[in-house]
């Protein structure tokens, strides 16, 4: 006889499945595919492939290829191959705001191709993280970690002697018991995996809360130092940066044994170059080991080692590798993928089996002479129909948010309007206004400096006719800011260098660009043709699985109602008159 508390756990376990199972299934299935999303892109796009090599990464050559291919682009970072046989990659922002992914041969630095930021990996990571639904999506997804953990623990506590049931599958006791045993065995084998996924999901929810309250720095180690402001005049108007390969060498010299996995160049004169990598602890992200290097002198400004991290920063940098299983290369990802599939479909099958197993008994039949047979729902069923309906309604919201999220990565329908130019000392630049350049409602204006060196002005300021001064912020070759003023009115640009008085130039605020003169861009991002087939396959698998689940649950309720109706008919049928034999 199972004790009352075990019965309660069983009902709670089933309640989570029937009410939240659909949502948990979609989250877990998308996360499972996300584990191998990079490998899927590798199969779909030849540019991502490169011969495996044990030699050093040609960081300087990759940097030179980026400068040659994207002369007006901003290098956001260069990264080593994800696995053997992969190309090195870099992210580059173009003047119109689009971010491109570029792929290079890791040994020669030769460009192999570039695509939009959107691919299989981007789709599944974004969909799994937030359903492409902004803050609401990420809060909802991370909140689901709590019922997932609770479901795993209640299932564990409900079954007695669960270790003895690791291999118990009764094939000759009917389909219901066979399915129940499969669900039970899958849950036992995947218990630690489920708890790990739920725990890291709960940590992601903590990140969301801390970020939303502006306290996200509490989750990270103390920031490493950057280039001191007082040293900037010594580097001149155009600060020459050391090649990326030299910066990587300086980091390796400072941290012996560092396997450099990424080099991020500065975006502003005071930024340090960031060199990240692995050093004997693959359970953390590459960024857990970081070296800040002065990009102009090569001096090491600060070092962060994963072994020196506090508990909370360590968990922050270990959450992703543990959640997606990439800490042990291909084989741990294969294990995570297998357990992820097991978990995803256990959620659906478990809820279905529980519905079938929990058929109401005779006492829950109501008889109404006018309305006939009716079924009084169990307590666990209260709200289930509503929750499933709400899940399906939100699925419609997710469809539209996903379409908008994908289209976000389409080519930008922009360009720039050349406004004026200005020069001071060694610095010379062109002032641009991003189309449609609607300054009346606010638009981005940027001074684009010539050359590949880091522009190092003392200040760049735009002043409107109303006297509003906008200080432009450095973004590599650009100094940019948001400007609001009346088109056609007078404006002034001021360029100040370290060893000369400011140079000023007046000009008229440009007029907005008419819609018929705007460059027409596509609505969908550029992607390898197979990417769309993969996404379509995922949608088909998800919809068909949910549809099959709903159909199965409906059939189970129909079967239950039929059984109860037969019981009612038997209970209300007139009994035949039986003549008893006379007593002797």
C-alpha positions, 0 to 999 in steps of 0.5 A, spaced: 500 500 500 503 506 497 502 511 503 498 518 502 505 522 501 507 518 495 500 518 492 500 526 492 507 526 489 504 521 484 499 526 482 503 532 482 508 529 478 502 527 473 499 534 474 506 537 471 506 533 465 499 534 463 499 542 465 506 544 463 508 538 458 507 541 452 511 547 453 517 543 457 517 538 451 518 544 446 524 547 450 527 540 451 527 538 444 530 545 441 535 545 446 537 538 444 538 540 437 542 546 439 547 541 442 549 539 435 547 545 431 554 547 429 555 540 427 549 541 422 552 548 420 558 544 418 554 539 414 550 544 410 556 549 409 562 548 405 565 554 408 565 552 415 570 546 413 577 546 414 583 540 414 584 538 421 591 541 423 595 541 430 599 548 428 598 554 431 592 559 429 594 564 424 591 570 428 595 576 424 593 573 417 586 572 419 586 579 421 589 582 415 584 578 411 578 581 415 581 588 413 582 586 406 575 583 405 571 588 410 575 595 409 569 599 412 567 593 417 568 593 425 572 586 427 568 584 433 573 578 434 576 572 432 575 565 434 579 558 433 575 552 430 570 549 434 572 542 433 577 539 429 576 540 421 572 546 423 574 553 420 576 559 424 571 564 424 570 571 426 564 576 427 564 583 423 559 589 423 558 592 416 557 600 416 549 598 415 549 595 422 549 588 419 553 583 422 557 577 418 560 571 420 566 570 416 570 563 416 578 562 415 583 557 414 586 556 421 593 555 418 593 560 413 588 565 415 585 565 408 578 567 407 573 561 405 567 565 405 562 569 409 554 569 411 549 573 415 549 572 422 543 567 422 544 560 421 542 553 424 546 554 431 543 561 431 536 559 430 536 553 435 540 557 441 535 563 440 529 559 440 531 555 446 533 561 450 527 565 449 522 563 443 525 569 439 520 573 444 524 578 448 524 578 455 517 575 456 520 569 452 527 568 456 523 569 463 518 563 461 523 559 458 528 559 464 522 559 469 520 552 466 527 549 470 523 549 476 517 544 474 522 540 470 526 539 477 520 538 481 518 533 476 524 529 476 525 529 484 517 527 485 518 521 480 524 519 483 521 519 490 515 516 488 518 509 486 520 505 491 527 501 489 528 505 483 535 502 482 532 495 481 528 498 476 534 500 471 533 494 466 525 492 468 521 493 462 515 488 461 514 487 454 509 481 455 504 485 460 500 489 455 502 496 451 500 500 457 505 497 462 510 497 457 510 504 455 510 505 463 516 501 464 520 505 458 518 512 461 520 509 468 527 507 465 528 513 461 527 517 467 531 513 472 537 513 467 536 520 465 535 523 472 542 526 473 542 529 466 535 532 468 537 535 474 543 538 471 539 541 466 534 544 471 539 546 475 543 550 470 536 553 467 535 555 474 541 559 474 539 562 467 533 564 471 538 567 476 542 571 471 535 574 468 533 576 475 540 579 476 541 583 469 534 585 470 535 589 476 542 591 474 546 587 478 549 582 473 556 584 475 555 580 481 555 574 477 562 575 474 569 576 476 572 583 477 573 586 471 580 586 468 584 593 467 584 597 461 588 602 457 589 608 462 586 614 460 592 618 462 596 614 457 592 616 451 596 622 448 602 618 448 599 614 442 598 619 438 592 621 433 592 614 430 594 609 435 598 603 431 596 596 434 600 590 434 598 584 430 593 579 433 598 574 433 603 578 437 597 579 442 596 572 442 603 570 444 604 576 449 598 572 453 601 565 452 607 568 455 604 571 461 599 564 462 604 558 460 599 553 457 594 557 455 591 554 449 588 561 445 581 560 443 579 567 441 582 574 440 578 580 441 581 587 438 579 594 442 573 598 439 575 604 443 582 607 444 581 605 452 579 598 451 584 592 452 585 587 447 582 581 450 585 574 449 581 568 452 582 560 452 583 554 455 588 552 460 586 545 463 579 546 465 574 545 459 568 545 464 568 553 463 567 557 457 573 560 454 572 567 457 574 564 464 581 564 462 582 571 460 588 576 459 588 583 457 593 586 453 595 593 451 594 593 444 599 598 443 605 596 447 603 589 448 604 590 456 599 585 460 594 589 463 591 583 467 590 576 468 584 572 470 584 564 471 579 559 471 582 556 477 582 563 481 574 564 480 570 565 486 564 560 486 559 564 483 563 567 477 565 559 476 558 557 476 557 563 471 562 560 466 561 553 467 553 553 466 553 553 458 558 548 457 554 543 462 547 545 459 549 544 452 555 538 453 560 541 449 566 541 455 568 534 452 568 535 445 564 531 440 562 525 445 559 529 451 555 532 446 553 526 443 551 523 450 547 530 451 544 529 445 541 522 446 539 524 453 536 530 451 531 526 446 530 521 451 528 527 456 524 530 451 519 524 449 519 522 456 515 528 457 510 527 452 509 519 453 509 520 461 503 525 461 499 520 456 501 514 460 499 518 466 492 520 463 491 513 461 493 510 468 488 515 472 482 513 469 476 515 474 472 510 477 465 508 478 463 513 484 465 519 479 459 518 474 454 523 475 447 521 472 442 526 470 436 524 467 435 530 463 442 531 461 444 524 461 451 521 462 457 526 465 464 526 468 466 529 474 473 531 473 479 529 478 482 534 482 488 534 477 484 535 471 482 542 473 485 547 469 489 542 465 484 544 459 485 551 460 493 550 461 493 546 454 489 551 451 493 557 453 500 553 451 497 552 444 495 560 444 502 562 446 504 557 440 501 562 436 505 568 439 511 564 438 510 563 431 509 570 429 515 572 434 520 567 431 518 570 424 520 577 426 526 574 430 529 571 423 527 577 419 531 581 424 538 578 421 536 580 414 540 585 410 539 592 413 535 596 409 539 602 410 546 606 408 549 612 409 548 619 407 555 623 406 554 630 410 561 633 410 568 631 412 573 634 417 581 633 418 585 635 424 593 633 424 593 626 422 586 625 423 581 625 417 574 623 417 567 623 413 561 625 417 555 620 415 548 620 417 545 613 417 539 612 412 533 614 412 537 620 416 530 622 419 533 627 424 527 630 426 525 623 430 533 622 431 538 618 427 545 615 428 550 620 425 558 617 425 564 620 423 568 615 419 576 616 420 580 613 414 586 608 415 586 601 419 589 604 425 585 606 432 583 613 431 585 616 438 582 623 438 581 627 444 574 628 443 568 629 437 562 633 438 556 635 434 552 641 436 545 643 434 542 649 432 538 649 439 545 648 442 545 641 444 552 638 444 552 630 442 559 627 444 560 621 439 563 615 442 568 611 439 567 604 435 573 602 432 574 607 426 567 610 427 565 615 433 558 615 433 552 618 437 544 619 436 542 626 434 535 629 434 535 636 430 531 640 425 533 638 418 536 643 414 538 647 420 545 649 422 550 644 426 557 644 428 562 638 428 568 639 433 574 635 432 579 635 438 586 632 438 591 631 443 596 636 441 592 641 437 586 646 438 579 643 436 577 644 429 570 646 428 566 646 421 559 648 420 554 644 416 546 644 415 543 638 418 541 633 412 534 632 409 531 625 410 532 620 404 525 619 401 522 612 401 523 611 394 530 612 394 532 607 400 535 601 398 531 595 398 533 589 402 530 582 402 526 580 408 529 574 410 537 573 412 542 569 407 543 562 409 545 556 407 539 552 403 539 546 408 538 551 414 531 552 412 530 545 411 532 543 418 528 549 421 522 546 417 524 539 419 524 541 427 517 545 426 514 538 423 517 534 428 514 538 434 507 539 431 506 532 429 509 530 436 504 535 439 498 533 435 500 526 436 500 527 444 493 531 443 490 525 439 492 520 444 490 524 450 483 525 447 482 518 445 484 516 452 478 520 455 474 518 450 475 511 452 474 513 459 467 516 458 465 510 454 467 505 459 463 509 464 457 510 460 457 502 460 458 502 467 452 507 468 448 503 463 449 496 467 447 500 473 441 503 471 438 497 467 432 493 470 434 487 474 430 481 471 425 478 476 428 471 479 423 466 482 426 463 488 424 456 489 420 455 495 423 453 501 422 446 504 
